[in-house]
Amino acid sequence: MAAGRNGRTVRDLRRANRTAVLQRLYFDGPLSRFELGPATGLSSGSISNVVADLVADGLVEEAGSVDSDGGRPRTLLRVVPGSGHMIGVDVGETRVRVELFDLTLTELARTERPLTGQRYDVDVITGHIGDGIAEVLRAAGLAPERLLGVGIGVPGIVERTEDRGAVVHGQTIGWDAVPLERLLRSGGQLPDGVPCFIDNGAKTLGQAEMWFGAGRGAGNAVVVLFGSGVGACLVTPEVERGRAVEWGHLTVRVRGRRCRCGALGCLEAYAGAESLLARWREEGGRPPGGTDEETALTAMLAAAYPPEGTAADPVALAVLEETAEYLGAGLSDLINLFQPERILIGGWAGLQLGARFLPAVRRHATAYALRHPAERVTVELGRLGPDAVTVGAAILPLADFFARGGRPAAPVPEARPPAWQTALEERRP
């Protein structure tokens, strides 16, 4: 197909036009054809052609009408919710959560698998992912071939390779170059032919908050994931889909506490929920035994901030106040380095500590940061709750679907053995 001066083909142009219309209807719809023109920058003729194609493909439908100024009522258009489905998976540090969504990210089914004992065992986690995918599809009565893809948020650095797919370097959980995508496909945990998208959990959280939460409208933001450990996602005009940064492993204290990654003095060794509870225990506190981290953190908060008339646990209170200062100091690094408009704090621990924690964190962040960028940034809690990582994971295949103009990805070919292995098999008697 011939390309224009800028290297774009007619096919590229059609795909870009479809993407523009789909995204505007998705985020701002229902809209009329008349409104889509200014919203997308396309001519009325292009709008008519693109809408006709999307309606024919079952992606867009009519959704009533509105009166126009003196003319005929204008027909409204919207994205068809059931025209696509995605699965989002959150591989957390206390459980694996799997959710099924329709195209408008309405939840259709969910399941959770707690992680206990050898909770970071790769076989256990791949098994939970596969079982969870099968369960939510069964609960919704949905065939796997109707999925646009499966998105998975994981702790650690994700590297994309040609031969092994997505490889996870999760130093804090003992994952050393784990070829997660290949393991899921070879073990049959992913439905045949369904695309898989794997990324850092902080990035998927950032994606969700920027699309639907407290980050909407911001051009430059940092979204913080505060759970068992801490991480962050940077979103700028140059990196619209975000970039995960290993914020939890900035050194905040020389020769400090040993972090789970093996280094000394990392922010995560002071600000993650796991280290927070460990410090309470070391200082003489009494976290409840036999409970998960979320329950233990709830008990710590209750001890530090009891009902009126009850004495506070001074150890719990001191550890929480120190954690707020470390977290604020860590945020000051993000402010000085990236000068964001907004910093959003999410993750189950960040949301649990919530408004009680936020004023102290803001105060310390401002005190440690340079004055000019600190005066321009707002520090807020995320708005999407503890499910935000799962929602963001589901956005990974959705964003890919939009980028391709609303056309499904080519089926993933079945994994084939290497050529040398096939040759050996053929030589056997």
C-alpha positions in Angstrom: 0.0 0.0 0.0 1.4 3.4 -1.0 2.6 5.7 1.8 2.3 9.4 1.9 5.1 11.9 2.5 5.0 11.3 6.2 5.3 7.6 5.7 1.6 6.9 6.7 -0.5 4.6 4.5 -4.2 4.9 3.9 -4.6 2.0 6.2 -2.7 3.8 8.9 -5.0 6.9 8.4 -8.1 4.8 8.7 -6.9 3.1 11.8 -6.0 6.5 13.4 -9.4 7.9 12.6 -11.2 4.9 14.1 -9.0 5.2 17.2 -9.9 8.9 17.5 -13.6 8.3 17.3 -13.6 5.3 19.6 -11.7 7.0 22.3 -13.9 10.2 22.2 -17.0 8.1 22.5 -15.5 6.0 25.2 -14.4 8.8 27.4 -16.9 11.5 26.6 -19.9 9.7 25.0 -22.7 9.5 24.2 -22.0 12.1 21.5 -23.6 13.0 18.2 -21.8 12.9 14.8 -21.9 16.7 14.9 -20.1 16.8 18.2 -17.5 14.2 17.1 -16.1 16.5 14.4 -14.7 19.2 16.8 -13.8 16.6 19.4 -11.6 14.6 17.0 -10.6 17.2 14.4 -12.1 15.1 11.6 -14.3 16.3 8.7 -18.0 15.4 8.7 -17.4 13.0 5.8 -14.7 11.2 7.7 -16.9 11.0 10.8 -19.7 9.5 8.7 -17.5 6.9 7.2 -15.8 5.9 10.5 -19.1 5.7 12.4 -20.6 3.6 9.7 -17.6 1.2 9.9 -17.8 1.0 13.7 -21.5 0.4 13.7 -21.1 -2.4 11.1 -18.4 -3.9 13.3 -20.8 -3.9 16.3 -18.6 -1.5 18.3 -20.8 1.5 18.3 -24.6 1.8 18.6 -27.3 4.6 18.7 -28.2 5.8 22.2 -31.2 8.1 21.8 -31.2 11.6 20.5 -31.0 15.2 21.6 -32.7 18.3 20.3 -30.5 20.6 18.1 -30.8 24.3 17.6 -33.8 24.6 15.3 -33.0 21.5 13.3 -33.7 17.8 13.5 -32.8 15.9 16.7 -29.3 14.6 16.6 -28.7 10.9 17.1 -26.3 10.1 20.0 -23.7 7.3 19.7 -22.0 5.2 22.3 -19.6 2.3 22.5 -21.4 -1.1 22.8 -20.5 -2.5 26.3 -20.6 -6.1 25.2 -18.6 -5.7 22.1 -15.4 -6.7 23.8 -14.2 -8.2 27.1 -10.9 -8.1 29.0 -9.5 -9.8 32.1 -7.4 -8.0 34.6 -5.1 -9.8 37.0 -3.4 -8.3 40.1 -0.5 -10.4 41.3 -0.2 -8.8 44.7 2.0 -9.7 47.6 -0.9 -11.1 49.7 -3.2 -12.5 47.0 -4.0 -12.9 43.3 -7.1 -11.1 42.1 -8.7 -11.9 38.8 -11.6 -9.8 37.3 -13.5 -10.0 34.0 -14.8 -6.7 32.5 -16.8 -5.7 29.4 -15.5 -3.1 27.0 -16.7 -0.2 29.3 -14.9 -1.8 32.3 -18.0 -2.8 34.0 -17.1 -5.8 36.2 -18.8 -9.0 35.2 -17.1 -11.5 37.5 -14.2 -11.7 40.0 -12.2 -14.2 42.2 -9.4 -14.0 44.7 -6.8 -16.5 45.7 -4.8 -15.7 49.0 -1.1 -16.2 49.0 0.2 -18.0 52.1 3.3 -20.0 53.0 5.4 -20.1 49.8 3.4 -17.2 48.5 5.9 -16.2 45.8 6.3 -19.7 44.3 6.0 -19.2 40.6 4.0 -22.5 40.0 1.5 -21.5 42.7 1.0 -18.1 41.2 0.7 -19.3 37.6 -1.8 -21.9 38.8 -3.9 -19.2 40.6 -3.9 -17.1 37.4 -5.0 -19.9 35.2 -7.7 -21.1 37.7 -8.9 -17.5 38.2 -9.2 -16.9 34.4 -11.2 -20.1 34.0 -13.5 -19.3 37.0 -14.5 -15.8 35.9 -15.1 -16.9 32.3 -17.3 -19.8 33.6 -19.1 -17.5 36.0 -20.0 -15.1 33.2 -20.7 -17.8 30.6 -18.2 -16.2 28.3 -16.2 -18.1 25.6 -12.4 -17.4 25.8 -12.3 -16.4 22.1 -14.4 -13.3 23.0 -11.5 -11.9 25.0 -9.5 -8.9 23.7 -6.8 -10.0 26.0 -5.6 -10.7 29.5 -3.6 -8.0 31.4 -1.5 -8.9 34.4 0.1 -6.5 36.9 3.1 -7.9 38.8 5.6 -6.7 41.3 9.1 -6.0 39.8 10.6 -4.9 36.5 9.1 -6.3 33.3 11.3 -6.9 30.3 9.9 -7.8 26.9 11.9 -10.4 25.0 11.4 -11.9 21.5 12.0 -15.5 22.5 10.5 -15.7 26.0 7.8 -13.0 26.0 7.4 -10.9 29.1 10.1 -11.7 31.7 9.7 -10.5 35.3 12.7 -9.4 37.5 11.1 -9.4 41.0 14.1 -9.1 43.3 12.0 -8.4 46.4 9.9 -11.6 45.9 12.8 -13.8 44.7 11.9 -13.8 41.0 15.0 -13.8 38.9 14.2 -13.4 35.2 10.9 -15.4 35.4 9.5 -15.9 31.9 6.0 -15.5 33.2 4.2 -15.2 29.8 5.9 -18.3 28.4 5.2 -20.3 31.6 1.5 -19.3 31.4 1.2 -20.3 27.8 3.2 -23.6 28.1 1.2 -24.6 31.2 -2.1 -23.9 29.5 -3.1 -21.2 32.0 -3.9 -18.8 29.2 -6.6 -19.6 26.7 -5.2 -20.5 23.3 -4.8 -17.5 21.0 -5.6 -14.8 23.6 -3.1 -11.9 23.8 -1.4 -11.4 27.1 -0.1 -8.1 28.4 2.2 -8.1 31.5 3.4 -5.0 33.3 4.5 -3.6 36.6 1.6 -3.3 39.1 2.4 0.4 39.9 2.1 1.2 36.2 -1.3 -0.5 35.9 -2.4 1.4 39.0 -1.2 4.6 37.4 -3.0 3.7 34.1 -6.3 3.3 36.0 -6.0 6.5 38.0 -5.1 8.5 34.9 -7.9 7.2 32.8 -10.7 7.1 35.4 -9.5 8.3 38.8 -7.9 11.2 40.5 -5.3 11.7 37.6 -7.8 12.7 34.9 -6.9 16.0 33.3 -3.3 16.0 34.6 -0.5 16.1 32.1 2.2 15.2 34.5 1.6 13.0 37.5 3.1 10.4 39.8 0.9 7.5 41.1 2.3 5.8 44.1 1.5 2.1 45.0 1.7 1.7 48.8 1.1 -1.9 49.7 3.4 -4.5 51.3 6.2 -2.6 49.5 6.1 0.7 47.6 6.4 1.6 43.9 5.5 4.4 41.6 4.4 5.2 38.1 5.5 8.4 36.3 3.1 9.8 33.6 4.2 12.7 31.4 3.2 14.0 28.0 6.2 12.0 26.6 5.2 8.8 28.4 1.4 8.9 28.2 1.0 5.3 29.3 3.3 5.7 32.2 6.7 4.4 33.2 7.2 2.3 36.3 10.0 3.6 38.5 11.6 1.6 41.4 10.9 4.3 43.9 10.8 2.0 46.8 14.5 1.2 46.3 15.8 4.8 46.6 18.3 5.0 49.4 16.8 7.1 52.2 19.3 6.1 55.0 22.9 5.2 54.5 23.7 1.9 56.3 20.0 1.7 57.3 17.6 -1.2 57.6 18.0 -4.2 55.3 15.4 -4.1 52.5 13.8 -7.2 51.0 15.9 -6.5 47.9 19.0 -7.1 49.9 20.3 -3.5 50.0 20.5 -1.2 53.0 18.4 1.8 53.7 15.8 1.6 50.9 12.6 3.6 51.3 10.7 0.3 51.2 12.5 -0.9 54.3 10.8 2.0 56.2 7.6 2.8 54.3 6.2 -0.5 53.1 3.4 -2.2 55.1 5.6 -5.2 55.7 8.5 -3.2 57.2 6.1 -1.0 59.1 4.6 -4.0 60.9 8.1 -5.5 61.4 9.3 -2.2 63.1 6.2 -2.2 65.4 7.0 -5.7 66.4 10.7 -5.0 66.9 9.9 -2.0 69.2 7.8 -4.1 71.4 4.4 -3.9 69.7 2.1 -6.8 69.5 0.6 -7.3 66.0 -2.1 -10.0 66.0 -0.7 -13.4 65.2 -1.9 -15.7 62.4 -3.4 -12.8 60.4 -2.6 -11.3 57.0 -0.9 -7.9 56.6 -4.1 -6.0 56.0 -5.7 -7.2 59.2 -2.5 -6.5 61.1 -2.3 -3.0 59.7 -5.9 -2.4 60.8 -5.0 -3.5 64.3 -1.9 -1.2 64.3 -4.0 1.8 63.3 -6.6 1.0 66.0 -3.8 0.8 68.6 -2.3 4.1 67.5 -5.6 6.0 67.1 -8.0 4.4 69.7 -11.5 5.7 70.5 -11.6 8.8 72.7 -10.9 8.0 76.3 -8.6 5.1 75.5 -4.8 5.4 75.7 -2.9 5.1 72.4 -0.2 2.6 71.9 2.9 4.9 72.0 5.0 2.4 70.0 2.5 2.1 67.2 1.9 5.8 67.1 5.7 6.6 66.9 6.3 4.0 64.1 3.4 5.4 62.1 4.6 9.0 62.5 8.1 8.0 61.5 6.7 6.2 58.5 4.8 9.3 57.4 8.1 11.3 57.5 9.9 8.7 55.5 7.1 8.5 53.0 7.0 12.3 52.8 10.8 12.5 52.3 10.4 9.9 49.5 7.7 12.0 47.8 10.0 15.0 48.0 12.5 13.1 45.8 9.7 12.6 43.2 8.8 16.3 43.4 12.3 17.4 42.9 13.1 15.0 40.1 9.9 15.1 38.1 8.0 18.3 39.2 4.6 16.7 38.8 1.2 18.5 39.0 -0.2 15.7 41.2 1.0 12.8 43.3 -1.7 10.2 43.9 -1.3 7.6 46.7 -3.1 4.2 46.1 -2.6 0.6 47.0 -4.4 -1.2 49.9 -2.0 0.1 52.6 -2.1 3.7 51.3 -5.9 3.7 51.2 -6.2 2.1 54.6 -4.0 4.7 56.2 -6.0 7.2 54.2 -6.9 10.7 55.3 -5.5 10.2 58.8 -2.0 9.8 57.3 -2.2 12.2 54.4 -1.8 15.6 56.2 1.5 14.5 57.9 2.8 13.1 54.6 2.0 16.3 52.8 3.7 18.3 55.5 6.9 16.3 55.4 6.9 16.2 51.5 6.7 20.0 51.4 9.4 20.4 54.1 11.9 18.2 52.3 11.2 19.3 48.7 12.4 22.4 46.8 10.0 25.2 47.5 9.0 26.0 43.9 7.9 22.5 42.7 6.4 21.8 46.1 4.1 24.8 45.8 2.8 23.5 42.5 2.0 19.9 43.4 -1.0 18.4 45.1 -0.8 15.2 47.1 -4.1 13.2 47.1 -5.4 9.7 47.6 -6.4 7.7 44.6 -10.1 7.4 43.9 -10.5 3.9 42.5 -10.0 1.8 45.7 -8.0 -1.4 46.2 -9.2 -2.8 42.8 -7.3 -0.2 40.8 -4.4 -2.4 39.9 -6.8 -5.0 38.4 -8.7 -2.3 36.5 -5.3 -0.9 35.2 -4.3 -4.4 34.1 -7.5 -4.8 32.1 -6.7 -1.4 30.5 -3.5 -2.9 28.9 -5.5 -5.0 26.3 -8.1 -2.2 26.0 -5.4 0.4 25.2 -3.9 -2.0 22.6 -7.4 -2.5 21.1 -7.9 1.2 20.7 -4.4 1.7 19.2 -5.4 -0.8 16.5 -8.5 1.1 15.7 -10.9 -1.3 17.5 -9.7 -4.3 15.5 -8.8 -7.5 17.4 -5.2 -8.6 17.6 -4.1 -11.5 15.4 -4.4 -14.8 17.3 -1.3 -15.7 19.3 0.3 -18.7 17.5 0.7 -21.9 19.6 4.2 -22.3 21.0 6.4 -24.4 18.8 9.4 -26.3 19.9 12.8 -25.0 18.8 14.1 -26.2 15.4 16.9 -28.2 17.0 14.4 -30.1 19.1 12.3 -30.9 16.0 15.3 -32.1 14.1 16.3 -34.4 17.0 12.8 -35.9 17.1 12.8 -36.5 13.4 16.2 -38.4 13.6 14.9 -40.8 16.3 14.3 -44.4 15.0 
